[in-house]
Amino acid sequence: MIYGKMWCVVKPSVGVPLIIGAVAVGSFAVHTALLTNTTWVKAFLNGNADAQVASTAAAPAAPVAKK
């Protein structure tokens, strides 16, 4: 374990739940951000098979190279 000495300072009965809780909060925050900032995730979760096609159609066009 890379951080084995950490358990000399923090008791595992406190540190392990704290780490697991931090991972859970971070995961919840990422998923909430995806649901609120995209349209295709909501459509995909609601069973819309064309969600990805609709999101790419609404995407801005790539810049055109100047000649």
C-alpha positions as a Markdown table, in Angstrom:
| # | Residue | x | y | z |
|---|---|---|---|---|
| 1 | Met | 0.0 | 0.0 | 0.0 |
| 2 | Ile | 1.4 | 3.4 | -1.0 |
| 3 | Tyr | -0.1 | 5.3 | 1.9 |
| 4 | Gly | 0.3 | 2.6 | 4.6 |
| 5 | Lys | 1.7 | 5.1 | 7.2 |
| 6 | Met | -1.5 | 7.1 | 6.9 |
| 7 | Trp | -3.2 | 4.6 | 9.1 |
| 8 | Cys | -0.7 | 5.4 | 11.9 |
| 9 | Val | -2.3 | 8.9 | 12.1 |
| 10 | Val | -5.9 | 8.2 | 11.0 |
| 11 | Lys | -7.8 | 5.3 | 12.5 |
| 12 | Pro | -9.1 | 2.9 | 9.8 |
| 13 | Ser | -12.6 | 3.0 | 11.5 |
| 14 | Val | -12.7 | 6.7 | 10.6 |
| 15 | Gly | -10.6 | 6.9 | 7.4 |
| 16 | Val | -12.2 | 4.1 | 5.4 |
| 17 | Pro | -15.8 | 5.5 | 5.7 |
| 18 | Leu | -14.4 | 9.0 | 5.0 |
| 19 | Ile | -12.8 | 7.8 | 1.8 |
| 20 | Ile | -15.8 | 5.8 | 0.7 |
| 21 | Gly | -18.1 | 8.8 | 1.5 |
| 22 | Ala | -15.8 | 11.1 | -0.5 |
| 23 | Val | -15.9 | 8.8 | -3.5 |
| 24 | Ala | -19.7 | 8.6 | -3.3 |
| 25 | Val | -20.1 | 12.4 | -3.1 |
| 26 | Gly | -17.8 | 12.9 | -6.0 |
| 27 | Ser | -19.6 | 10.3 | -8.1 |
| 28 | Phe | -23.0 | 11.9 | -7.3 |
| 29 | Ala | -21.7 | 15.3 | -8.2 |
| 30 | Val | -20.4 | 14.1 | -11.6 |
| 31 | His | -23.6 | 12.4 | -12.4 |
| 32 | Thr | -25.7 | 15.4 | -11.4 |
| 33 | Ala | -23.6 | 17.6 | -13.6 |
| 34 | Leu | -24.1 | 15.3 | -16.5 |
| 35 | Leu | -27.8 | 15.2 | -16.1 |
| 36 | Thr | -28.2 | 19.0 | -15.7 |
| 37 | Asn | -25.7 | 20.1 | -18.4 |
| 38 | Thr | -26.5 | 17.7 | -21.3 |
| 39 | Thr | -29.7 | 16.8 | -23.2 |
| 40 | Trp | -28.7 | 13.4 | -24.5 |
| 41 | Val | -28.1 | 11.7 | -21.1 |
| 42 | Lys | -31.7 | 12.4 | -20.1 |
| 43 | Ala | -33.0 | 11.2 | -23.4 |
| 44 | Phe | -30.9 | 8.0 | -23.2 |
| 45 | Leu | -32.0 | 7.2 | -19.7 |
| 46 | Asn | -35.6 | 7.7 | -20.8 |
| 47 | Gly | -35.1 | 5.1 | -23.6 |
| 48 | Asn | -34.8 | 7.3 | -26.6 |
| 49 | Ala | -32.6 | 5.3 | -29.0 |
| 50 | Asp | -32.0 | 8.4 | -31.2 |
| 51 | Ala | -30.6 | 10.4 | -28.3 |
| 52 | Gln | -27.0 | 10.3 | -29.6 |
| 53 | Val | -28.1 | 11.2 | -33.2 |
| 54 | Ala | -30.1 | 14.1 | -31.9 |
| 55 | Ser | -27.3 | 15.4 | -29.8 |
| 56 | Thr | -24.8 | 15.3 | -32.7 |
| 57 | Ala | -27.3 | 17.0 | -35.0 |
| 58 | Ala | -27.5 | 19.9 | -32.5 |
| 59 | Ala | -23.8 | 20.1 | -32.1 |
| 60 | Pro | -22.0 | 23.1 | -33.6 |
| 61 | Ala | -20.3 | 22.5 | -36.9 |
| 62 | Ala | -16.5 | 22.1 | -37.0 |
| 63 | Pro | -14.6 | 25.2 | -38.1 |
| 64 | Val | -13.9 | 25.3 | -41.9 |
| 65 | Ala | -10.3 | 25.6 | -42.9 |
| 66 | Lys | -9.4 | 28.8 | -44.8 |
| 67 | Lys | -7.9 | 28.3 | -48.3 |
